[in-house]
Amino acid sequence: MKTRFPTRPNFEVASFSALLLSACTAFGASFTEWQQRAPVEIPAPGLTRLALSPALLDASRPDLEDLRLVDPNGTEVSFLLQRPSPEAATIRAAKSFQPRLRGSATILTIETGVEAAIDAVTLETPERTFIKAVRLEGSKDARTYSPLAEGVPLFRQGGGSDLTVRVPPGIWPWLRLTVEDERSRPVPFTGALIHVARLDVSPVEPVVATIKSRDEADGDTRMVVDLGAANLTVSEVEFDTTEPLFQRQVSVRVAELAGEEVRENELASGLIYVVDAGTGTAARRTKVPIERRVRTRELIIVIANGNSAPLPLSGVRLSRRPIHALFQAKAQGVYTVFTSNSQCPPPRYDLGGLTEQLKTAQSTNVTSGILMANPDHRKPDTLPGLAETGAPLDPKDWRFKKAISLQLPGVQQLELDLDVLSRARPDLADLRLVREGSQVPYLVERPSLSRSIEPAVKQEKDPKRPALSRWELKLSHPNLPLTRLECNPRTLLFQRSIRIFELAPDGRGGKYERGLGTAQWQRTVDSKENRFTLKFDARPQTDVLLLETDNGDNPPLELEGFKLFYPATRLVFKAADAPVLFYGNANVNAPRYDVALVARQLLAAAKSAAASGTEQALKGADWSEGEPLSGVRGWIFWGILAAVVIGLLAVIAKMLPKPSA
């Protein structure tokens, strides 16, 4: 396919070509260490722009440092990578801002003070909650106004807001906004920000994406979207829904390696909505801009539903910014682009200074053929990546183990159950996957997912304190990494201070109240939130929690539907045969695996869900573990104390003067 970009004078194009050729260092090279290649048909010599396909981007390293281009003679050709991206938005404060009330409307007259084209205006207001319909007009002379937008909703409610009115780009020294106040009281607007239109808008292409999984939990919709390729520069995501009215906050995340763990980092966030400001036509915004390079094949999209029902989605659409390789083709013919080499150094073409000169130069646009295996590929002597097994391990010091079952060989994902979370160390440094006496390296993944458990609840009454309401929450395990408690009230009107605590061992045979969290809870007839949430400030040590509130002179508070939440934690590893998980060793150091070498492959690969079996106790607790004054430790303590007392009495007896005859 040939496409001609905007033309320039021939002498200018020739000078660009001369600069490119003079900066290129063409040389012969051997490409036996590159695993894949693709043909590129060049119809004619000259400046050429090669569009890098998603398959090429997916097979390459994140920064495309392993891409090489070779002409028909086998000579390496220098090229310049072009990563189109939109220019940063320019936002300026309005030169003047004059609000006034006129009948049932608020009139905002704005002098933009901008001579360039503008495409949006954002209003400023201290008002917390409102929704208004706005009409926007533009003028060249502050006398004659032309309509630009009608019935645009401005709102701030439910934790989200949109105070921006967008218009087709144009030069408008004056703007006038008419805010309708017929259905609600006027809103005080205090200023305006003018958005200068971006003249250089980079093209976008659709991404062939599929939804791999969708989970509805904890008031959120969590989707894992397969982009079909890694290393894409994703422009935006759009949601297809038939919901007539809604408002949702969206977070777009990516799983990345942080130290020895896989955590979710937020790339972008935004508000999507369909709202009606009373104009009869609902305003829609179902796109969230991203404009970030995604190194993995997967995006994680979290839609916060709150107490609303999950948003019905018929599809999710994404777009990307294309990436090109610009080079000077000396002759027509079939060129070859090589990729997939994890060990080669980055090329040094020294063409960065020509980026702006070649940005709009006349060129021929071409695409590559089908990516295929390089028949001349020779594996390097030292294979990159991580082997399935590592150093040997003697599990004699571990207290528990679980057999792991696999569905398919390959990359596995194992979610830790309550047995492991309760028995293992809080930092999970004692986890070991072992197969045939050798360790299986793994990554710890902490997704943005919470799991819930329902405790056994018993309400207690204290005759000495009748105003006190207390609930005992019995858990299946002690030492769980709980993050919050939720419950529902049956009482309609109340205001209480609520605390949660436990009776933890004090190390001397007794117990003390260990606070875990407090919260203020108020419910009125206008309250929209029915469910109560209390966040934990500390991790419980026991399996019995106490929830308590003082009712004062009010009727007792009635609660139901108790749920406790803990974060989901997973191990990601590669295995063909099932390993065994060992845990419960307080004295071992954290493992140190070379897992970073294959972190990208593990995150991008399709994962099978591994399952853990029944817990097996390998040995009991050591005599030095547990409560100081209980069990064997108690007998030892009292025995030593008795021996010390007897010894002291004997010494004192010897020091006393002997009685006279």
C-alpha positions in Angstrom: 0.0 0.0 0.0 1.4 3.4 -1.0 0.3 6.6 0.8 1.7 10.1 0.0 2.2 12.4 3.0 2.0 16.2 2.7 4.5 17.3 0.1 7.4 19.8 0.4 9.7 21.3 -2.2 11.9 18.7 -3.9 15.1 20.4 -2.7 13.9 20.1 0.9 13.1 16.4 0.6 16.4 15.9 -1.1 18.2 17.6 1.8 16.3 15.4 4.3 17.3 12.3 2.4 20.9 13.5 2.3 20.9 14.1 6.0 19.4 10.6 6.7 21.9 8.9 4.4 24.8 10.7 6.0 23.7 9.8 9.5 23.2 6.1 8.6 25.8 3.6 9.2 25.1 0.7 6.8 27.0 -2.5 7.3 26.6 -6.2 6.8 25.5 -8.3 9.8 24.5 -11.8 10.8 21.0 -12.2 12.1 21.1 -15.8 13.3 20.2 -14.8 16.9 16.9 -13.1 15.8 14.0 -15.5 16.2 11.5 -14.0 13.8 11.4 -12.0 10.6 8.9 -10.4 8.2 9.3 -9.3 4.5 8.8 -5.7 3.5 8.0 -4.9 -0.2 9.6 -1.6 -1.2 8.0 -0.4 -4.5 10.5 2.4 -5.2 13.6 4.0 -3.7 13.2 7.0 -1.5 12.1 8.0 1.9 9.9 5.2 3.3 7.7 4.9 6.3 7.2 1.3 7.6 4.1 0.8 9.8 5.0 -1.6 12.6 2.2 -4.1 12.8 0.9 -5.3 16.2 2.6 -8.7 15.6 5.9 -7.0 15.2 5.4 -4.9 18.3 4.3 -8.0 20.3 7.4 -10.0 19.3 9.8 -7.2 20.1 11.3 -5.9 23.3 9.4 -3.1 25.1 11.5 -0.3 23.7 11.9 -2.0 20.3 15.6 -2.2 20.8 15.8 -5.6 18.9 14.3 -4.3 15.6 16.7 -4.5 12.6 16.0 -3.7 8.9 18.0 -5.3 6.1 18.0 -4.5 2.4 17.9 -7.1 -0.4 21.7 -7.2 -0.3 21.8 -8.2 3.3 23.0 -4.8 4.5 21.6 -3.4 7.7 19.6 -0.1 7.1 19.4 2.6 9.7 16.0 3.9 10.6 14.2 6.4 12.8 11.4 5.3 15.1 8.4 7.7 15.0 6.0 7.4 17.9 3.1 9.8 17.1 1.4 11.3 20.1 -1.0 14.2 20.7 0.6 17.4 21.8 0.1 18.3 25.5 -3.1 20.3 26.0 -2.6 24.0 26.7 -4.9 25.4 29.3 -5.0 29.1 30.2 -7.0 31.2 32.7 -9.6 33.4 31.0 -8.6 37.1 30.7 -11.9 38.2 32.2 -14.9 36.5 33.8 -18.2 38.3 34.4 -21.2 36.3 35.9 -24.6 37.8 36.4 -28.2 36.5 37.0 -30.9 37.2 34.5 -34.3 35.7 35.2 -34.1 32.0 35.5 -30.6 31.7 34.1 -27.0 32.6 35.0 -25.1 34.4 32.3 -21.3 34.0 32.2 -19.5 36.3 29.8 -15.8 35.3 29.2 -13.0 37.2 27.5 -10.7 34.3 26.5 -7.6 36.3 25.8 -6.5 33.6 23.4 -5.8 34.3 19.8 -5.4 30.7 18.8 -8.3 28.2 18.2 -10.0 26.9 21.3 -11.9 23.6 21.7 -13.2 23.7 25.3 -13.9 25.8 28.3 -13.9 24.6 32.0 -15.8 26.4 34.7 -14.7 26.7 38.3 -17.2 26.6 41.2 -17.1 25.7 44.9 -20.5 24.1 44.8 -20.5 20.5 45.9 -23.6 19.0 44.3 -25.5 20.2 41.2 -26.5 19.4 37.7 -27.1 22.1 35.1 -27.8 22.5 31.4 -25.6 25.0 29.5 -25.8 26.8 26.2 -22.4 28.1 24.8 -22.0 30.9 22.3 -18.9 32.5 20.7 -18.3 36.0 19.4 -15.6 37.9 17.6 -16.6 41.4 18.8 -18.6 40.8 22.1 -21.8 42.0 20.3 -22.9 39.2 17.9 -22.8 35.7 19.3 -22.9 32.4 17.3 -24.3 29.2 18.9 -21.6 26.6 19.6 -23.2 24.0 21.9 -26.7 23.5 23.3 -28.0 21.5 26.4 -24.5 20.5 27.6 -24.7 19.1 31.1 -22.4 20.4 33.8 -22.5 18.4 37.1 -20.8 17.5 40.3 -22.4 14.7 42.2 -21.8 11.2 43.5 -18.0 11.7 43.7 -17.7 12.6 40.0 -17.9 15.8 38.0 -17.7 17.3 34.5 -17.4 21.0 34.3 -16.0 21.2 30.7 -18.0 22.3 27.6 -16.3 21.0 24.4 -16.8 22.7 21.0 -15.4 22.4 17.5 -12.0 24.2 17.3 -12.4 27.9 16.5 -11.0 31.3 17.3 -13.4 33.0 19.7 -12.2 36.1 21.6 -15.5 36.1 23.6 -17.6 33.3 25.0 -21.0 33.4 26.6 -22.5 30.6 28.6 -26.1 30.5 29.7 -26.7 28.2 32.7 -30.4 27.2 33.1 -31.7 27.7 36.7 -35.3 26.8 36.2 -35.2 23.4 38.0 -32.7 24.2 40.8 -31.1 27.2 42.6 -28.3 29.1 40.9 -24.7 27.9 41.2 -21.9 30.3 42.0 -19.3 30.1 39.2 -16.0 31.8 40.0 -13.8 31.5 37.0 -13.0 29.7 33.7 -10.1 27.9 32.0 -9.7 28.1 28.2 -8.4 25.0 26.3 -6.3 25.8 23.3 -7.0 23.3 20.5 -4.2 20.9 19.5 -3.4 21.4 15.9 -1.3 18.3 15.4 -3.6 15.3 16.1 -2.0 12.0 15.6 -4.0 9.2 13.8 -5.4 6.3 15.7 -6.2 2.7 14.7 -8.6 0.2 16.4 -7.2 -2.5 18.6 -8.6 -6.1 18.2 -9.2 -6.6 21.9 -11.1 -9.4 23.8 -12.4 -9.5 27.3 -10.6 -12.5 29.0 -12.4 -12.3 32.3 -15.0 -10.3 34.2 -15.4 -10.3 38.0 -18.2 -8.6 39.9 -16.9 -8.3 43.5 -16.6 -5.7 46.2 -18.9 -3.2 44.4 -16.6 -3.2 41.4 -16.5 -4.6 37.9 -13.0 -5.9 37.1 -12.2 -6.9 33.5 -9.0 -8.3 32.1 -8.8 -7.2 28.4 -6.4 -9.0 26.0 -5.0 -6.4 23.6 -3.8 -9.1 21.2 -0.2 -7.7 21.4 2.2 -6.1 23.8 4.0 -2.8 23.4 1.0 -0.9 22.0 0.5 2.8 22.6 -3.1 2.7 23.7 -5.0 5.9 23.0 -8.4 5.4 24.7 -11.0 2.9 25.7 -14.7 3.2 24.9 -17.5 1.3 26.6 -20.7 0.1 24.8 -23.7 0.0 27.1 -27.4 0.3 26.9 -27.8 1.8 30.4 -30.0 4.9 30.0 -28.7 6.9 33.0 -25.5 6.2 34.9 -22.3 7.6 36.3 -19.2 5.5 37.0 -15.5 6.1 37.8 -13.2 4.0 35.7 -9.6 3.0 36.4 -7.3 1.5 33.8 -4.4 -0.4 35.2 -1.6 -2.7 34.1 0.2 -5.5 36.1 3.9 -4.7 36.4 6.8 -6.1 38.4 7.7 -4.1 41.5 10.6 -5.7 43.3 9.8 -9.4 43.7 6.0 -8.8 43.4 3.5 -8.1 40.7 1.3 -5.1 41.5 -1.3 -3.2 39.5 -0.3 0.3 38.5 -2.8 2.8 37.3 -2.3 4.2 33.8 -5.3 6.4 33.6 -8.7 7.1 35.2 -11.8 9.0 34.2 -15.5 9.3 34.5 -18.0 7.8 32.1 -21.7 8.8 32.2 -25.1 9.2 30.6 -26.8 12.1 32.3 -29.9 14.2 31.6 -29.8 17.8 32.7 -33.5 18.3 31.9 -33.1 19.2 28.3 -34.8 15.9 27.1 -31.6 14.7 25.4 -29.1 12.7 27.6 -25.5 13.6 27.3 -23.0 10.8 26.9 -19.4 10.3 27.7 -18.3 6.7 27.4 -14.6 7.1 26.6 -11.6 7.3 28.9 -8.3 8.7 27.4 -5.2 6.7 28.2 -2.3 7.8 25.9 0.2 5.4 27.4 2.5 2.7 26.2 1.4 -0.7 27.5 4.3 -3.2 27.7 2.1 -6.2 28.4 -0.7 -7.8 26.4 -3.3 -7.2 29.1 -5.1 -4.2 30.5 -7.1 -4.3 33.7 -10.2 -2.1 33.8 -12.0 -1.5 37.1 -15.4 0.2 37.0 -16.6 1.4 40.5 -20.3 0.6 40.8 -20.7 1.5 44.5 -24.1 0.3 45.5 -25.5 0.4 42.0 -26.0 -2.7 39.9 -23.1 -3.6 37.5 -23.1 -1.7 34.3 -24.4 -3.8 31.4 -21.6 -3.9 28.8 -22.0 -5.2 25.3 -18.4 -4.5 24.4 -15.2 -2.6 25.1 -13.3 -0.9 22.2 -9.8 0.4 22.3 -7.6 2.4 19.9 -3.9 2.8 19.5 -1.4 5.2 18.1 0.6 3.6 15.2 4.4 3.4 15.3 6.5 3.8 12.2 10.1 3.2 11.2 11.3 5.9 8.8 14.3 5.0 6.5 15.9 5.8 3.2 15.4 2.9 0.7 18.3 2.9 -1.8 16.5 0.5 -4.2 13.2 -1.3 -4.6 12.9 -4.9 -3.7 12.1 -7.1 -0.7 13.6 -5.8 2.5 13.5 -7.8 5.8 12.7 -6.7 9.3 14.1 -8.9 12.1 12.9 -9.1 15.7 12.8 -11.2 18.8 16.3 -11.0 20.3 16.4 -10.5 24.1 20.2 -10.2 24.3 21.2 -7.8 21.5 22.4 -4.3 22.4 20.2 -1.4 21.2 21.2 0.1 17.8 23.1 3.4 17.6 21.9 5.2 14.5 22.2 8.8 15.8 19.1 9.9 14.0 17.2 11.5 16.9 18.1 15.0 15.7 16.1 14.5 12.4 12.8 13.8 14.1 11.2 17.2 13.6 12.7 17.7 10.1 11.3 14.4 8.9 8.0 14.7 10.7 6.0 15.9 7.6 8.4 15.0 4.8 7.0 13.3 1.7 7.4 9.6 2.0 6.0 6.3 0.9 4.0 4.3 3.5 4.5 0.5 3.4 3.5 -2.4 5.7 5.3 -5.6 6.5 4.3 -9.1 5.5 3.4 -12.0 7.7 5.8 -12.4 10.7 7.4 -15.9 10.6 10.1 -17.9 12.2 13.6 -17.1 11.1 15.0 -20.3 9.5 18.5 -19.2 10.2 17.8 -18.7 13.9 20.4 -20.2 16.3 19.8 -20.2 20.0 22.4 -18.4 22.0 24.6 -20.4 24.4 23.1 -18.9 27.5 19.3 -19.0 27.3 17.5 -16.0 28.7 14.7 -16.6 31.0 14.0 -18.6 34.1 14.2 -22.4 34.5 11.3 -24.3 36.0 13.4 -25.3 39.0 16.1 -23.6 41.0 18.1 -24.3 44.1 17.5 -27.4 46.2 15.5 -27.1 49.4 15.3 -29.2 52.6 11.8 -28.6 54.0 12.5 -30.0 57.5 12.1 -26.6 59.1 8.7 -25.9 57.5 5.6 -26.7 59.5 2.9 -27.1 56.7 2.6 -28.1 53.1 -0.1 -28.4 50.5 0.0 -30.4 47.3 -0.7 -28.2 44.1 -2.7 -29.6 41.2 -2.3 -28.3 37.6 -4.8 -28.3 34.8 -2.3 -27.7 32.0 1.5 -27.4 31.8 2.9 -23.8 31.4 2.4 -20.6 33.3 0.3 -21.1 36.4 -1.6 -18.8 38.7 -2.3 -20.0 42.3 -4.5 -18.0 44.6 -3.5 -18.5 48.3 -6.3 -19.8 50.5 -7.0 -19.0 54.1 -4.8 -21.8 55.4 -1.7 -20.3 53.8 -2.6 -16.7 54.6 -3.1 -17.6 58.2 0.0 -19.9 58.7 2.5 -18.1 56.6 4.4 -15.0 57.6 2.7 -11.7 56.9 5.3 -10.8 54.3 5.0 -14.3 52.7 8.8 -14.7 52.8 8.5 -18.3 53.9 6.5 -19.5 50.9 8.4 -22.2 48.8 7.2 -24.1 45.8 9.2 -27.4 45.6 9.3 -30.1 43.0 11.6 -33.1 43.3 13.7 -31.4 46.0 14.2 -28.2 44.0 12.5 -24.8 44.3 10.2 -23.5 41.7 10.7 -19.8 41.3 7.6 -17.6 41.5 6.2 -14.1 41.5 3.8 -12.8 44.1 0.9 -11.1 42.4 -1.4 -8.7 44.4 -4.4 -7.8 42.1 -7.0 -5.3 43.0 -9.4 -8.0 44.2 -10.9 -8.6 47.6 -12.3 -11.8 48.9 -15.0 -12.0 51.5 -15.7 -14.3 54.4 -18.8 -14.5 56.7 -18.0 -14.9 60.3 -20.1 -16.7 62.9 -21.8 -13.9 64.8 -23.0 -13.9 68.4 -24.4 -10.8 70.1 -23.3 -10.4 73.7 -25.0 -8.5 76.5 -23.3 -7.2 79.6 -25.8 -6.8 82.5 -23.4 -4.3 84.2 -23.3 -2.2 81.0 -26.8 -2.3 79.4 -26.1 0.6 77.1 -23.4 -1.4 75.4 -24.0 -3.4 72.2 -21.3 -6.0 71.4 -21.0 -8.6 68.7 -18.5 -11.5 68.7 -17.2 -12.4 65.3 -15.7 -15.9 65.2 -13.3 -16.6 62.3 -12.2 -19.9 60.8 -8.5 -18.9 61.1 -6.4 -16.6 63.3 -3.9 -14.1 61.9 -5.8 -13.3 58.7 -4.9 -10.2 56.6 -8.3 -8.5 57.0 -8.7 -5.1 55.6 -12.3 -4.1 56.4 -15.7 -5.1 57.9 -19.1 -4.5 56.3 -22.6 -5.0 57.7 -26.1 -3.8 57.3 -28.2 -1.9 59.9 -31.8 -2.7 60.8 -32.1 0.5 62.7 -33.2 3.4 60.5 -32.0 6.4 62.5 -28.9 6.6 64.6 -25.4 8.0 65.2 -22.8 5.9 66.8 -19.1 5.5 67.4 -18.1 1.9 66.6 -14.8 0.1 67.3 -13.5 -3.3 66.6 -10.8 -5.0 68.8 -9.6 -8.4 70.0 -8.4 -9.9 73.2 -4.8 -10.6 72.3 -2.3 -12.5 74.5 -0.1 -10.2 76.6 2.8 -12.6 76.9 2.3 -13.1 80.7 -0.6 -15.5 80.6 -3.2 -12.8 80.4 -5.0 -10.9 77.6 -5.4 -7.3 76.7 -7.7 -5.3 74.4 -5.9 -4.7 71.1 -7.6 -2.1 68.9 -8.1 -2.9 65.2 -10.1 0.1 64.0 -12.7 2.7 64.8 -15.3 4.6 62.8 -18.2 7.1 63.1 -21.5 6.0 61.7 -24.5 8.2 61.1 -27.7 7.3 59.3 -30.6 9.6 58.6 -33.8 9.3 56.5 -31.9 10.9 53.5 -28.9 8.5 53.7 -28.2 6.7 50.5 -25.5 4.5 51.8 -27.1 1.6 53.7 -24.1 -0.6 54.3 -21.5 0.2 57.0 -17.8 -0.1 56.3 -15.1 -0.1 58.9 -11.4 -0.3 57.8 -8.8 -2.2 59.9 -5.9 -0.3 61.2 -4.0 -3.4 62.2 -4.0 -7.1 61.3 -5.8 -9.4 63.7 -3.8 -11.9 65.7 -6.6 -14.1 67.0 -9.7 -15.7 65.5 -12.2 -13.9 67.6 -13.1 -10.2 66.9 -15.3 -8.0 69.0 -17.4 -5.2 67.6 -18.7 -2.7 70.1 -20.7 0.5 70.3 -22.2 2.6 73.2 -25.9 3.3 72.6 -26.1 5.9 75.3 -29.8 6.5 76.1 -30.9 5.2 72.6 -32.4 1.9 71.7 -29.8 -0.8 70.9 -28.3 -0.8 67.5 -29.3 -3.8 65.4 -26.9 -5.2 62.7 -26.9 -8.0 60.2 -25.1 -9.3 57.1 -21.6 -9.3 58.5 -18.8 -9.7 56.0 -15.0 -9.5 56.4 -12.7 -8.8 53.4 -9.1 -9.6 52.7 -7.0 -9.0 49.6 -6.5 -11.7 47.0 -2.9 -12.9 46.7 -1.5 -15.1 43.9 1.6 -16.9 43.0 2.6 -16.9 39.3 5.1 -19.6 38.2 6.0 -21.9 35.3 5.6 -25.6 35.8 5.0 -28.7 33.7 4.6 -31.0 36.8 2.7 -30.2 40.0 4.9 -28.8 42.8 4.3 -28.7 46.6 3.8 -25.5 48.5 5.6 -25.3 51.9 4.9 -22.5 54.4 5.1 -21.8 58.1 8.8 -21.0 58.9 9.4 -17.9 61.0 13.1 -17.9 60.7 13.8 -18.3 57.0 14.9 -15.4 54.8 12.9 -14.3 51.8 13.8 -16.2 48.5 15.8 -14.4 45.9 15.0 -15.6 42.4 16.1 -14.3 39.0 12.4 -13.9 38.2 12.8 -10.4 36.8 14.4 -12.0 33.7 11.1 -13.6 32.7 8.6 -11.3 34.4 7.3 -9.8 31.1 6.8 -13.3 29.6 5.0 -14.5 32.8 2.7 -11.6 32.9 1.9 -11.7 29.2 1.4 -15.5 28.9 -1.9 -17.3 29.2 -2.2 -18.6 32.7 -3.8 -21.8 34.0 -5.5 -21.8 37.4 -3.7 -24.0 39.8 -5.4 -25.4 42.9 -4.1 -26.3 46.3 -5.0 -29.4 48.2 -5.5 -30.3 51.9 -3.2 -28.8 54.4 -0.7 -31.3 56.0 1.1 -30.5 59.2 4.7 -31.6 59.0 5.6 -30.8 62.7 4.2 -29.2 65.7 5.1 -25.8 67.0 8.5 -25.5 68.6 8.6 -25.3 72.4 9.9 -21.8 72.1 6.9 -20.7 70.1 3.5 -19.6 71.4 2.4 -18.0 74.7 5.2 -17.8 77.3 3.1 -19.2 80.2 1.2 -21.9 78.4 2.0 -25.6 77.7 5.6 -26.8 77.9 6.9 -23.2 78.0 4.8 -22.6 81.2 6.2 -25.6 83.0 9.8 -24.6 82.0 9.2 -21.0 83.2 7.8 -22.0 86.5 10.5 -24.7 87.0 13.3 -22.2 86.4 11.6 -19.6 88.6 11.3 -22.2 91.4 14.9 -23.2 91.1 16.0 -19.5 91.2 13.9 -18.9 94.4 15.3 -22.0 96.1 18.8 -21.0 95.2 18.3 -17.4 96.5 16.9 -18.8 99.8 19.9 -21.1 100.1 22.3 -18.1 99.6 20.5 -16.0 102.1 20.5 -18.8 104.6 24.3 -19.1 104.4 24.7 -15.4 104.8 22.7 -15.2 108.0 24.8 -15.3 111.3 24.8 -18.6 113.1 23.0 -18.6 116.4 25.2 -18.6 119.5 25.5 -21.7 121.6 
